[in-house]
Amino acid sequence: MHKFKGKEYPCCTSLTMGIIGGKWKTVILYHLMEGTLRYNELRKEIPSVTERTLSLQLKNLETDGVIKRKVYTSKPPLKVEYSLTEFGKTLIPLIKSIADWGDYAVKNH
């Protein structure tokens, strides 16, 4: 059994998929690999995700310590930026491999 942030996982693979699995988390992480993005910039990069789903997935990634959320309140309008944490940056090779495999699958099947 593996424990992470109060949750138990039967193996290391299930832990990894618990953190980055699902339809949108890896897509969000892919877009954040290049740097910090505002919420609306993420929405433009991923137009098919609903606002509710994007918000929930961002919150989950933040809770797991993979991304950080920075809110600027000094002047209106409210500005929120998302970026990878140091822990999240360790996922970059994995996300790149997933993206590369997707390119391979498109070209070879």
DSSP file (Angstrom, degrees, kcal/mol; ACC not computed):
  #  RESIDUE AA STRUCTURE BP1 BP2  ACC     N-H-->O    O-->H-N    N-H-->O    O-->H-N    TCO  KAPPA ALPHA  PHI   PSI    X-CA   Y-CA   Z-CA
    1    1 A M              0   0    0      0, 0.0     2,-0.4     0, 0.0    10,-0.1   0.000 360.0 360.0 360.0 138.2    0.0    0.0    0.0
    2    2 A H  E     -A    9   0A   0      7,-3.3     7,-3.2     9,-0.1     2,-0.4  -0.952 360.0-154.6-115.8 134.5    1.2    3.5   -0.9
    3    3 A K  E     +A    8   0A   0     -2,-0.4     2,-0.3     5,-0.2     5,-0.2  -0.901  17.8 167.3-110.9 137.7    0.0    6.6    1.0
    4    4 A F  E >  S-A    7   0A   0      3,-2.5     3,-2.1    -2,-0.4    -2,-0.0  -0.925  70.5 -17.7-150.1 122.1   -0.1   10.1   -0.4
    5    5 A K  T 3  S-     0   0    0     -2,-0.3     3,-0.1     1,-0.3    -2,-0.0   0.856 128.1 -49.9  51.1  41.5   -1.8   13.1    1.0
    6    6 A G  T 3  S+     0   0    0      1,-0.3     2,-0.3     0, 0.0    -1,-0.3   0.430 116.7 109.6  82.4  -1.0   -4.0   11.0    3.3
    7    7 A K  E <   -A    4   0A   0     -3,-2.1    -3,-2.5     8,-0.0     2,-0.4  -0.814  59.4-138.1-107.5 149.6   -5.1    8.6    0.5
    8    8 A E  E     -A    3   0A   0     -2,-0.3    -5,-0.2    -5,-0.2     3,-0.0  -0.877  16.0-170.5-108.1 140.1   -4.1    5.0    0.1
    9    9 A Y  E     -A    2   0A   0     -7,-3.2    -7,-3.3    -2,-0.4     6,-0.1  -0.974  25.5-135.8-127.7 140.7   -3.2    3.4   -3.3
   10   10 A P  S    S+     0   0    0      0, 0.0     2,-0.3     0, 0.0    -1,-0.1   0.762  86.1   1.2 -69.4 -23.9   -2.6   -0.3   -4.0
   11   11 A C  S  > S-     0   0    0     -9,-0.1     4,-1.6     1,-0.1     5,-0.1  -0.961  78.1 -98.6-155.2 170.8    0.5    0.4   -6.1
   12   12 A C  H  > S+     0   0    0     -2,-0.3     4,-2.3     1,-0.2     5,-0.1   0.833 119.1  56.1 -65.2 -32.7    2.7    3.2   -7.3
   13   13 A T  H  > S+     0   0    0      1,-0.2     4,-2.6     2,-0.2    -1,-0.2   0.912 106.3  49.3 -65.9 -42.0    1.0    3.2  -10.7
   14   14 A S  H  > S+     0   0    0      2,-0.2     4,-1.9     1,-0.2    -1,-0.2   0.848 109.6  53.2 -67.2 -32.1   -2.4    3.8   -9.1
   15   15 A L  H  X S+     0   0    0     -4,-1.6     4,-1.5     2,-0.2    -2,-0.2   0.952 110.2  47.1 -64.0 -48.9   -0.9    6.6   -7.1
   16   16 A T  H  X S+     0   0    0     -4,-2.3     4,-2.7     1,-0.2     3,-0.4   0.929 114.6  45.9 -58.0 -47.0    0.5    8.3  -10.3
   17   17 A M  H  X S+     0   0    0     -4,-2.6     4,-2.2     1,-0.2    -1,-0.2   0.811 106.7  59.9 -69.5 -28.3   -2.8    7.9  -12.1
   18   18 A G  H  < S+     0   0    0     -4,-1.9    -1,-0.2    -5,-0.2    -2,-0.2   0.843 113.3  38.3 -64.0 -32.4   -4.7    9.2   -9.0
   19   19 A I  H  < S+     0   0    0     -4,-1.5    -2,-0.2    -3,-0.4    -1,-0.2   0.899 136.2  15.5 -85.5 -44.4   -2.7   12.4   -9.3
   20   20 A I  H  < S+     0   0    0     -4,-2.7     6,-0.6    -5,-0.2    -3,-0.2   0.431  98.7 111.5-113.3   0.1   -2.5   12.9  -13.1
   21   21 A G     <  +     0   0    0     -4,-2.2     4,-0.4    -5,-0.3     3,-0.2  -0.113  44.1  63.8 -73.7 172.5   -5.2   10.6  -14.4
   22   22 A G  S    S-     0   0    0      1,-0.2     4,-0.4     2,-0.1    -3,-0.0  -0.371  95.0 -67.0 101.2 176.2   -8.5   11.5  -16.0
   23   23 A K  S    S+     0   0    0      1,-0.1     4,-0.2    -2,-0.1    -1,-0.2   0.809 122.7  25.8 -74.1 -31.4   -9.3   13.3  -19.2
   24   24 A W  S  > S+     0   0    0     -3,-0.2     4,-2.7     2,-0.1     5,-0.2   0.699  95.7  79.6-113.9 -22.3   -8.0   16.8  -18.4
   25   25 A K  H  > S+     0   0    0     -4,-0.4     4,-2.6     1,-0.2     5,-0.2   0.919  99.3  44.2 -60.7 -45.9   -5.2   16.8  -15.8
   26   26 A T  H  > S+     0   0    0     -6,-0.6     4,-2.4    -4,-0.4    -1,-0.2   0.854 112.8  53.5 -67.2 -31.8   -2.4   15.8  -18.2
   27   27 A V  H  > S+     0   0    0      2,-0.2     4,-1.9    -4,-0.2    -2,-0.2   0.926 110.3  46.9 -66.2 -44.2   -3.7   18.3  -20.7
   28   28 A I  H  X S+     0   0    0     -4,-2.7     4,-1.7     1,-0.2    -2,-0.2   0.942 113.6  47.8 -60.6 -48.3   -3.6   21.0  -18.1
   29   29 A L  H  X S+     0   0    0     -4,-2.6     4,-1.0     1,-0.2    -2,-0.2   0.879 107.0  57.5 -62.0 -38.4   -0.1   20.0  -17.1
   30   30 A Y  H >< S+     0   0    0     -4,-2.4     3,-0.6     1,-0.2     4,-0.4   0.918 109.4  44.8 -57.0 -45.0    1.0   19.9  -20.7
   31   31 A H  H 3< S+     0   0    0     -4,-1.9     3,-0.5     1,-0.2    -1,-0.2   0.792 111.7  52.4 -73.2 -26.8    0.0   23.5  -21.2
   32   32 A L  H >< S+     0   0    0     -4,-1.7     3,-0.8     1,-0.2    52,-0.5   0.571  87.3  83.3 -84.4  -8.7    1.7   24.6  -17.9
   33   33 A M  T << S+     0   0    0     -4,-1.0    -1,-0.2    -3,-0.6    -2,-0.2   0.858  89.8  52.0 -60.5 -34.5    5.0   22.9  -18.9
   34   34 A E  T 3  S-     0   0    0     -3,-0.5     2,-0.3    -4,-0.4    -1,-0.2   0.674 124.7 -80.0 -78.1 -17.4    6.0   26.0  -20.9
   35   35 A G  S <  S-     0   0    0     -3,-0.8    -1,-0.3    -4,-0.2     2,-0.1  -0.930  70.8 -16.7 148.0-171.9    5.2   28.4  -18.0
   36   36 A T        -     0   0    0     -2,-0.3     2,-0.4    -3,-0.1    47,-0.2  -0.371  53.2-173.9 -69.2 138.4    2.7   30.3  -16.0
   37   37 A L  E     -B   82   0B   0     45,-2.4    45,-3.0    -2,-0.1     2,-0.1  -0.986  21.3-126.1-133.1 145.5   -0.8   30.7  -17.5
   38   38 A R  E  >  -B   81   0B   0     -2,-0.4     4,-2.2    43,-0.2     3,-0.2  -0.459  36.2-104.6 -79.5 162.2   -3.8   32.7  -16.3
   39   39 A Y  H  > S+     0   0    0     41,-1.3     4,-2.2     1,-0.2     5,-0.1   0.920 121.9  48.8 -54.6 -48.4   -7.2   30.9  -16.0
   40   40 A N  H  > S+     0   0    0      1,-0.2     4,-1.9     2,-0.2    -1,-0.2   0.825 107.9  54.9 -65.5 -30.6   -8.5   32.5  -19.2
   41   41 A E  H  > S+     0   0    0     -3,-0.2     4,-1.9     2,-0.2    -1,-0.2   0.900 108.1  49.2 -67.5 -40.0   -5.4   31.5  -21.1
   42   42 A L  H  X S+     0   0    0     -4,-2.2     4,-1.8     2,-0.2    -2,-0.2   0.910 108.4  53.9 -62.6 -41.6   -5.9   27.9  -20.0
   43   43 A R  H  < S+     0   0    0     -4,-2.2    -2,-0.2     1,-0.2    -1,-0.2   0.889 109.2  48.4 -59.8 -40.0   -9.5   28.1  -21.1
   44   44 A K  H  < S+     0   0    0     -4,-1.9    -1,-0.2     1,-0.2    -2,-0.2   0.869 111.1  50.1 -68.8 -36.4   -8.4   29.3  -24.6
   45   45 A E  H  < S+     0   0    0     -4,-1.9    -1,-0.2     1,-0.3    -2,-0.2   0.798 122.6  32.5 -69.9 -28.9   -5.8   26.5  -24.8
   46   46 A I  S >< S+     0   0    0     -4,-1.8     3,-1.5    -5,-0.1    -1,-0.3  -0.609  70.6 164.8-128.3  70.0   -8.4   23.9  -23.9
   47   47 A P  T 3   +     0   0    0      0, 0.0    -1,-0.1     0, 0.0    -2,-0.1   0.723  69.8  61.8 -65.2 -21.7  -11.7   25.1  -25.3
   48   48 A S  T 3  S+     0   0    0      2,-0.1     2,-0.3     0, 0.0    -5,-0.1   0.557  84.0  91.8 -84.7  -5.7  -13.6   21.8  -25.0
   49   49 A V  S <  S-     0   0    0     -3,-1.5     2,-0.1    -6,-0.2    -3,-0.1  -0.691  78.9-122.7 -87.2 140.6  -13.3   21.7  -21.2
   50   50 A T     >  -     0   0    0     -2,-0.3     4,-2.6     1,-0.1     5,-0.2  -0.422  19.7-117.0 -76.4 157.8  -16.1   23.2  -19.2
   51   51 A E  H  > S+     0   0    0      1,-0.2     4,-2.6     2,-0.2     5,-0.2   0.906 115.4  51.4 -60.3 -42.2  -15.4   26.0  -16.7
   52   52 A R  H  > S+     0   0    0      2,-0.2     4,-2.5     1,-0.2    -1,-0.2   0.931 111.7  45.8 -62.0 -47.0  -16.6   23.8  -13.8
   53   53 A T  H  > S+     0   0    0      2,-0.2     4,-2.8     1,-0.2     5,-0.2   0.924 112.8  50.1 -63.9 -44.6  -14.4   20.8  -14.8
   54   54 A L  H  X S+     0   0    0     -4,-2.6     4,-2.6     1,-0.2     5,-0.2   0.934 111.7  48.6 -59.5 -46.3  -11.3   23.0  -15.4
   55   55 A S  H  X S+     0   0    0     -4,-2.6     4,-2.2    -5,-0.2    -1,-0.2   0.915 113.2  47.1 -60.1 -44.2  -11.8   24.6  -12.0
   56   56 A L  H  X S+     0   0    0     -4,-2.5     4,-2.4     2,-0.2    -2,-0.2   0.911 113.1  47.8 -64.9 -43.0  -12.2   21.3  -10.2
   57   57 A Q  H  X S+     0   0    0     -4,-2.8     4,-2.5     2,-0.2    -2,-0.2   0.895 111.8  50.0 -67.1 -39.6   -9.2   19.8  -12.0
   58   58 A L  H  X S+     0   0    0     -4,-2.6     4,-2.2    -5,-0.2    -1,-0.2   0.912 111.0  50.1 -62.6 -42.2   -7.0   22.8  -11.1
   59   59 A K  H  X S+     0   0    0     -4,-2.2     4,-2.6    -5,-0.2    -2,-0.2   0.909 111.1  48.8 -63.0 -42.5   -8.2   22.6   -7.5
   60   60 A N  H  X S+     0   0    0     -4,-2.4     4,-2.1     2,-0.2    -2,-0.2   0.918 111.7  48.6 -63.5 -44.1   -7.3   18.8   -7.4
   61   61 A L  H  <>S+     0   0    0     -4,-2.5     5,-2.5     1,-0.2     6,-1.1   0.864 112.8  48.8 -64.5 -35.8   -3.8   19.4   -8.9
   62   62 A E  H ><5S+     0   0    0     -4,-2.2     3,-1.4     4,-0.2    -2,-0.2   0.915 109.2  51.9 -68.9 -43.2   -3.2   22.2   -6.4
   63   63 A T  H 3<5S+     0   0    0     -4,-2.6    -2,-0.2     1,-0.3    -1,-0.2   0.871 108.7  51.3 -59.6 -38.0   -4.3   20.1   -3.5
   64   64 A D  T 3<5S-     0   0    0     -4,-2.1    -1,-0.3    -5,-0.2    -2,-0.2   0.483 116.9-116.1 -80.3  -2.0   -1.9   17.3   -4.6
   65   65 A G  T < 5S+     0   0    0     -3,-1.4    23,-0.4     2,-0.2    22,-0.3   0.673  84.0 116.3  80.4  16.9    0.9   19.9   -4.7
   66   66 A V  S   <S+     0   0    0     -5,-2.5    19,-2.2    -6,-0.2     2,-0.3   0.824  78.0  23.5 -88.2 -35.2    1.5   19.6   -8.5
   67   67 A I  E    S-C   84   0B   0     -6,-1.1     2,-0.4    17,-0.3    17,-0.2  -0.886  70.3-140.8-126.3 160.3    0.5   23.2   -9.4
   68   68 A K  E     -C   83   0B   0     15,-3.1    15,-1.8    -2,-0.3     2,-0.5  -0.940   8.4-146.9-121.4 149.1    0.4   26.5   -7.5
   69   69 A R  E     -C   82   0B   0     -2,-0.4     2,-0.5    13,-0.2    13,-0.2  -0.951  11.4-168.0-115.4 126.0   -2.2   29.2   -7.7
   70   70 A K  E     -C   81   0B   0     11,-2.9    11,-2.8    -2,-0.5     2,-0.5  -0.970   4.4-160.0-119.5 126.4   -1.3   32.8   -7.3
   71   71 A V  E     -C   80   0B   0     -2,-0.5     2,-0.6     9,-0.2     9,-0.2  -0.900   2.9-158.0-108.4 128.4   -3.9   35.5   -6.9
   72   72 A Y  E     +C   79   0B   0      7,-3.4     7,-1.9    -2,-0.5     3,-0.1  -0.927  22.4 161.5-104.6 119.0   -3.2   39.1   -7.5
   73   73 A T        +     0   0    0     -2,-0.6    -1,-0.1     5,-0.2     5,-0.1   0.323  43.2 103.4-117.6   5.8   -5.6   41.4   -5.7
   74   74 A S  S    S+     0   0    0      1,-0.2    -1,-0.1     3,-0.1     4,-0.1   0.847  94.0   9.9 -63.1 -34.9   -3.7   44.7   -5.8
   75   75 A K  S    S-     0   0    0      2,-0.2    -1,-0.2    -3,-0.1     4,-0.1  -0.999  97.6 -70.1-144.8 143.5   -5.9   46.1   -8.5
   76   76 A P  S    S+     0   0    0      0, 0.0     2,-0.1     0, 0.0    -3,-0.1  -0.380  97.4  57.2 -68.6 153.9   -9.1   45.1  -10.2
   77   77 A P  S    S-     0   0    0      0, 0.0    -2,-0.2     0, 0.0    -3,-0.1   0.628  91.6-114.7 -77.9 160.9   -9.8   42.9  -12.1
   78   78 A L        -     0   0    0     -2,-0.1     2,-0.5    -5,-0.1    -5,-0.2  -0.327  31.3-155.7 -58.2 134.3   -8.8   39.9  -10.0
   79   79 A K  E     - C   0  72B   0     -7,-1.9    -7,-3.4    -4,-0.1     2,-0.4  -0.970  10.9-173.8-121.0 127.9   -5.9   38.0  -11.7
   80   80 A V  E     - C   0  71B   0     -2,-0.5   -41,-1.3    -9,-0.2     2,-0.4  -0.982   3.7-171.4-123.8 129.4   -5.2   34.3  -11.0
   81   81 A E  E     -BC  38  70B   0    -11,-2.8   -11,-2.9    -2,-0.4     2,-0.4  -0.917   6.6-156.5-120.8 147.6   -2.2   32.5  -12.4
   82   82 A Y  E     +BC  37  69B   0    -45,-3.0   -45,-2.4    -2,-0.4     2,-0.3  -0.953  19.3 160.3-121.9 141.4   -1.3   28.8  -12.4
   83   83 A S  E     - C   0  68B   0    -15,-1.8   -15,-3.1    -2,-0.4     2,-0.2  -0.970  42.3 -89.4-151.4 164.5    2.1   27.3  -12.6
   84   84 A L  E     - C   0  67B   0    -52,-0.5   -17,-0.3    -2,-0.3     2,-0.1  -0.535  37.0-136.0 -75.2 141.5    3.9   24.0  -11.9
   85   85 A T     >  -     0   0    0    -19,-2.2     4,-2.3    -2,-0.2     5,-0.1  -0.338  34.6 -97.7 -79.8 174.5    5.4   23.6   -8.4
   86   86 A E  H  > S+     0   0    0      2,-0.2     4,-0.7     1,-0.2    -1,-0.1   0.914 131.2  49.8 -60.0 -40.8    8.9   22.1   -8.1
   87   87 A F  H >4 S+     0   0    0    -22,-0.3     3,-0.9     1,-0.2     4,-0.3   0.912 109.9  50.9 -61.4 -43.6    7.1   18.8   -7.4
   88   88 A G  H >4 S+     0   0    0    -23,-0.4     3,-1.9     1,-0.2     4,-0.2   0.839 100.4  62.9 -63.4 -34.6    5.0   19.3  -10.5
   89   89 A K  H >< S+     0   0    0     -4,-2.3     3,-1.4     1,-0.3    -1,-0.2   0.749  89.2  69.2 -64.5 -22.6    8.0   19.9  -12.6
   90   90 A T  T << S+     0   0    0     -3,-0.9     4,-0.3    -4,-0.7    -1,-0.3   0.688  92.9  60.7 -68.3 -14.8    9.2   16.4  -11.9
   91   91 A L  T <> S+     0   0    0     -3,-1.9     4,-2.8    -4,-0.3     3,-0.3   0.574  77.2  93.1 -84.7 -10.3    6.2   15.3  -14.1
   92   92 A I  H <> S+     0   0    0     -3,-1.4     4,-2.8     1,-0.2     5,-0.2   0.902  84.5  48.4 -54.6 -48.3    7.5   17.1  -17.2
   93   93 A P  H  > S+     0   0    0      0, 0.0     4,-2.1     0, 0.0    -1,-0.2   0.896 114.0  48.4 -60.3 -36.4    9.4   14.0  -18.6
   94   94 A L  H  > S+     0   0    0     -4,-0.3     4,-2.2    -3,-0.3    -2,-0.2   0.930 112.6  46.7 -67.0 -46.1    6.3   11.9  -18.0
   95   95 A I  H  X S+     0   0    0     -4,-2.8     4,-2.5     1,-0.2    -1,-0.2   0.902 112.1  51.3 -63.9 -41.3    4.0   14.4  -19.7
   96   96 A K  H  X S+     0   0    0     -4,-2.8     4,-2.9    -5,-0.3    -1,-0.2   0.907 109.6  50.5 -61.9 -41.3    6.4   14.8  -22.6
   97   97 A S  H  X S+     0   0    0     -4,-2.1     4,-2.4    -5,-0.2    -2,-0.2   0.900 110.1  49.6 -63.8 -40.7    6.5   11.0  -23.0
   98   98 A I  H  X S+     0   0    0     -4,-2.2     4,-1.9     2,-0.2    -2,-0.2   0.924 113.3  46.5 -63.5 -44.2    2.7   10.8  -23.0
   99   99 A A  H  X S+     0   0    0     -4,-2.5     4,-2.1     2,-0.2    -2,-0.2   0.914 112.0  50.8 -64.4 -43.3    2.5   13.6  -25.7
  100  100 A D  H  X S+     0   0    0     -4,-2.9     4,-2.5     1,-0.2    -1,-0.2   0.897 109.1  51.1 -62.0 -40.3    5.2   11.9  -27.8
  101  101 A W  H  X S+     0   0    0     -4,-2.4     4,-2.8     2,-0.2    -1,-0.2   0.887 107.5  53.5 -65.4 -37.5    3.4    8.6  -27.7
  102  102 A G  H  X S+     0   0    0     -4,-1.9     4,-2.0     2,-0.2    -2,-0.2   0.916 109.6  47.9 -61.3 -43.2    0.2   10.4  -28.8
  103  103 A D  H  X S+     0   0    0     -4,-2.1     4,-2.1     2,-0.2    -2,-0.2   0.917 112.0  50.3 -61.3 -43.9    2.1   11.8  -31.8
  104  104 A Y  H  X S+     0   0    0     -4,-2.5     4,-1.9     1,-0.2    -2,-0.2   0.923 109.1  51.0 -60.0 -45.9    3.5    8.3  -32.5
  105  105 A A  H  X S+     0   0    0     -4,-2.8     4,-1.0     1,-0.2    -1,-0.2   0.895 110.2  49.3 -61.1 -41.4    0.0    6.8  -32.4
  106  106 A V  H  < S+     0   0    0     -4,-2.0     3,-0.3     1,-0.2    -1,-0.2   0.907 115.4  43.6 -64.5 -41.7   -1.4    9.3  -34.8
  107  107 A K  H  < S+     0   0    0     -4,-2.1    -1,-0.2     1,-0.2    -2,-0.2   0.751 120.4  39.0 -76.2 -24.6    1.4    8.8  -37.3
  108  108 A N  H  <        0   0    0     -4,-1.9    -1,-0.2    -5,-0.2    -2,-0.2   0.361 360.0 360.0-113.7   5.1    1.5    5.0  -37.2
  109  109 A H     <        0   0    0     -4,-1.0    -3,-0.1    -3,-0.3    -2,-0.1   0.392 360.0 360.0-141.1 360.0   -2.1    3.9  -36.9
